[in-house]
Amino acid sequence: MIPFYDLKKIHARYKEELTDAAARVIEGGQYILGQEVEAFEKAFALYCGVPYTIGTGNGLDALTLIIRGYKELGVLKEGDEVLVPANTYIATIISITENRLKPVLVEPDRHTYNLDAALLEKHITSKTKAILIVHLYGRVGYFEALHLLAKKHHLKIIEDAAQAHGAEYKGIKTGALGDAAGFSFYPSKPLGALGDAGGVTTSDSKLAGVVRALRNYGSHEKYHNLFQGVNSRLDELQAALLRVKLTHLDTENEERRTIAQRYLREIRNEKLILPEEPASSKEHVWHLFVVRTRKRDAFQAYLARKGIETLIHYPIPPHKQPAFKTWSTMSYPVSEEIHKTALSLPLSSAMSEEEVGEVINACNEFE
């Protein structure tokens, strides 16, 4: 059986380092917002090329606290509109609605799966205050026209970088492309913890200060609460483990790029639509390798019989979810087509060359 993502095998490579990091936390005796969180925040900020990282409990909280932080600063207010891809995972949209702002769904480019530049401006109104871009599947969703559009209309650019740790656009890493970015360190992400974890990156000192307080009951100083905050602190143990894995992130990203290149070169089945390769290899970290086919169910069942595990990211678009039933009559044909036809092939740094070859052969033999 070729697993979709073998976390146990990936972590086995760093077992000694991870064990030492965990022991350091246990023996240190400080388990909440201690030296490990501070050290990871500094290391990740340096890696992304920004002054500030604020660790949070998970990726959804990271995005939610960015928007909440802008509300506390008076940059955003309830009822403001935020442009967001119609084909994103529901968490991106929840971060907007949780803050009582209005998500405005925009269709993606059917080749990149990221926001379609040609469609953005027609959705901008006097209430539009931000664009929440998603680096979907690990491919950078930022582009020059987006920057110019945001500047023209005085919009904030917020990055959902949950799948694109280490991806770059013209030498600038995700997390530093917009005004602020939310990262998930869910275990299967390119930089994954061994549990839930997230973080905010930004160059905005005021926003960083507010988010840092909001994640800790609205407090910078114990028992002094500036805001009605939440409890969403990066765990000290997860921070220590993430410090270890951060040192291996670039290597793992390159290993996934190598596998993706083999898939792109060697899968030659006309029934499968392969993902588009970006102009620069650095723009994609291949968190997911997503193919599309109108025979998705049959293709997935066929691969399962071959001993190849696959996943669907994501079967139901946000506007068709019961959670957003008021959107159920809305139509986003490009997003709907992607959600009906997309299938993620196994791709991880734990895969052997032989396993990659098996996946390729199985794809080519599918009828």
Secondary structure, DSSP 8 states (H G I E B T S, - for coil): -B-S--HHHHHHTTHHHHHHHHHHHHHH---BS-HHHHHHHHHHHHHHT-SEEEEESSHHHHHHHHHHHHHHTTSS-TT-EEEEETTS-HHHHHHHHTTT-EEEEE-B-TTTSSB-HHHHGGG--TTEEEEEEE-GGGB----HHHHHHHHHHT-EEEEE-TT-TT-EETTEETTSSSSEEEEE--TTSSS--SS--EEEEES-HHHHHHHHHHTBTTEEETTEESS---B---BHHHHHHHHHHHTTHHHHHHHHHHHHHHHHHH---TTSB-----SSGGGB--S-EEEE-TTHHHHHHHHHHTTB--B-S-SS-GGGSGGGGGGTT---HHHHHHHHHEEEE---TT--HHHHHHHHHHHHH--
